[in-house]
Amino acid sequence: MTGNSLPDFVVIGPQKCATTWMYRGLQEHPEISMPKTDAVNYFSMYYHQGDNWYEQSFDPSQNTPIVGEVSRSYVRDDAVPHRLRKHLPTAKLILSVRNPADRAYSHYWHEKSKGKLSFEFE
């Protein structure tokens, strides 16, 4: 990867651990450029698309001193750490975690509100 607009930091963390909230806050910062989506997921789900696909997620015209990315799927794929080190060796990693029981309960209600679950949490 050669783009100057590649991430200086990557936020990872499971669903319901404030990653979307962090993405939205970082998007508002005038010196930080973020992709249009909070789920690029290149190093996990879309690695087969190639480096050019990933680089297109970032807009070099934003001309900000800091570029970041947030992808929740990176926390659950064993290949991601190696890929991040290979392609973004100087990028800082920010891991967002939460009490596991609270996270599971929040995730349950998230899915339940979408009608995806018919059982009770207990």
C-alpha positions as CSV (number, residue, x, y, z in Angstrom):
1,M,0.0,0.0,0.0
2,T,1.3,3.4,-0.9
3,G,-1.4,5.9,-0.3
4,N,-0.7,8.9,1.9
5,S,-4.3,8.8,3.1
6,L,-4.0,5.4,4.8
7,P,-5.0,5.1,8.4
8,D,-2.8,6.4,11.2
9,F,-5.0,4.5,13.7
10,V,-7.6,1.7,13.6
11,V,-10.4,1.3,16.1
12,I,-11.4,-2.3,16.7
13,G,-13.9,-3.9,19.1
14,P,-16.9,-6.1,19.2
15,Q,-20.4,-4.9,18.4
16,K,-22.1,-2.9,21.2
17,C,-18.7,-1.5,22.5
18,A,-19.2,2.1,21.4
19,T,-17.3,1.7,18.1
20,T,-20.0,3.5,16.1
21,W,-20.1,6.3,18.7
22,M,-16.4,6.7,18.4
23,Y,-16.6,6.7,14.6
24,R,-19.2,9.5,14.6
25,G,-17.2,11.6,17.1
26,L,-14.0,11.2,15.1
27,Q,-15.8,12.1,11.9
28,E,-16.7,15.5,13.5
29,H,-13.0,16.3,14.3
30,P,-11.6,18.8,11.8
31,E,-8.2,17.3,11.8
32,I,-9.2,13.7,11.3
33,S,-10.4,12.0,8.1
34,M,-12.5,8.9,8.3
35,P,-14.0,6.7,5.6
36,K,-17.7,7.1,4.6
37,T,-18.6,3.9,6.5
38,D,-17.8,2.7,10.0
39,A,-17.3,-0.8,8.7
40,V,-14.7,-0.9,6.0
41,N,-13.8,-4.5,7.2
42,Y,-11.0,-4.8,4.6
43,F,-8.5,-6.8,6.7
44,S,-11.2,-9.4,7.6
45,M,-14.1,-9.7,5.2
46,Y,-12.8,-7.9,2.1
47,Y,-9.1,-8.6,2.0
48,H,-9.6,-10.6,-1.2
49,Q,-10.6,-7.3,-2.9
50,G,-7.0,-6.1,-2.8
51,D,-5.1,-3.0,-1.7
52,N,-6.6,-0.7,-4.3
53,W,-10.1,-1.4,-3.0
54,Y,-9.0,-0.5,0.5
55,E,-7.2,2.6,-0.5
56,Q,-10.4,3.8,-2.3
57,S,-12.1,3.9,1.1
58,F,-10.1,7.0,2.0
59,D,-10.4,10.4,0.4
60,P,-7.0,12.0,-0.1
61,S,-8.6,15.3,-0.9
62,Q,-9.7,15.8,2.7
63,N,-6.1,16.7,3.4
64,T,-6.2,16.1,7.1
65,P,-3.1,15.3,9.3
66,I,-4.7,12.2,10.8
67,V,-6.6,9.4,9.1
68,G,-8.5,6.6,10.9
69,E,-10.7,3.6,10.4
70,V,-13.2,1.7,12.6
71,S,-14.1,-1.9,11.8
72,R,-15.8,-4.2,14.4
73,S,-15.0,-7.4,12.4
74,Y,-11.3,-7.1,13.0
75,V,-11.6,-8.3,16.6
76,R,-12.9,-11.7,15.6
77,D,-10.6,-12.7,12.7
78,D,-7.3,-14.4,13.5
79,A,-5.7,-13.2,10.2
80,V,-6.3,-9.5,11.0
81,P,-3.3,-8.8,13.3
82,H,-0.8,-10.1,10.7
83,R,-2.5,-8.2,7.9
84,L,-2.5,-4.9,9.9
85,R,1.1,-5.3,10.8
86,K,2.0,-6.0,7.2
87,H,0.0,-3.2,5.6
88,L,-0.2,-0.5,8.4
89,P,2.9,-1.2,10.5
90,T,3.0,2.2,12.2
91,A,-0.8,2.5,12.8
92,K,-2.0,2.8,16.3
93,L,-4.6,0.3,17.4
94,I,-7.5,1.4,19.6
95,L,-9.4,-1.5,21.2
96,S,-12.8,-0.7,22.6
97,V,-14.1,-3.3,25.1
98,R,-17.0,-3.5,27.5
99,N,-18.1,-5.7,30.4
100,P,-18.9,-9.0,28.6
101,A,-22.3,-9.5,30.3
102,D,-23.4,-5.9,29.6
103,R,-22.2,-6.2,26.0
104,A,-24.2,-9.4,25.5
105,Y,-27.3,-7.9,27.0
106,S,-27.1,-4.9,24.8
107,H,-26.4,-7.0,21.8
108,Y,-29.4,-9.2,22.7
109,W,-31.8,-6.1,22.8
110,H,-30.3,-4.8,19.6
111,E,-31.1,-8.0,17.7
112,K,-34.4,-8.4,19.5
113,S,-35.5,-4.9,18.4
114,K,-34.9,-6.0,14.8
115,G,-37.1,-9.0,15.2
116,K,-34.2,-11.4,14.8
117,L,-34.7,-13.2,18.1
118,S,-37.7,-14.9,19.5
119,F,-36.3,-16.1,22.8
120,E,-35.8,-14.2,26.1
121,F,-32.4,-13.2,27.3
122,E,-32.5,-15.4,30.4
